[in-house]
């Protein structure tokens, strides 16, 4: 395969449902694309309809899902893509394993999209917290399934103290500070 001439990397957004992974991930991806990078977004919800169709939410199935995403991210990183993953990825050990896999090919930047469960439940973007608190769905991360807080996150993006736009700008500036993304030309507006 022809090289893109671009050094690949993976930005891995982890956090509770409703914390802001998808919102931030898509906006960061759009900005990287605007800057001319080859970008691929791997969104946990979408992956579950394709690559991980049929998997549930047991510890084992969650690990399988994350490891599949990690494997794809690693292959894309190898070919010079800027990979943006948005997936709850609740277990620290699993995140460490996918980090090791990706780091064989290029940088791995873990972003903890941080909001407490009370705030995520208040947002309840998909109406899932109400169902989880009512016991209509089980094994819901942050309610009756664990979320292991990241130990290794290069970036901690608190989405309570920032607006979505501020969170996106913060993550981009951190990626620049880490040297993963070249400092971009100032955007108009
Ligand atoms: P996730 O992908 O983590 O499940 P979503 O991105 O789907 O979360 O939803 C997050 C919700 O929180 C959106 O409705 C978004 O507008 C809102 N929100 C509030 N503040 C922020 C912030 N600083 N960053 C990202 N999203 C935020």
Boltz pocket constraint, residues with backbone or C-beta under 6 A from the ligand:
constraints:
  - pocket:
      binder: B
      contacts: [[A, 15], [A, 16], [A, 17], [A, 18], [A, 19], [A, 20], [A, 21], [A, 22], [A, 23], [A, 24], [A, 86], [A, 113], [A, 123], [A, 125], [A, 158], [A, 159], [A, 160], [A, 162], [A, 163], [A, 164], [A, 165], [A, 167]]
      max_distance: 6.0
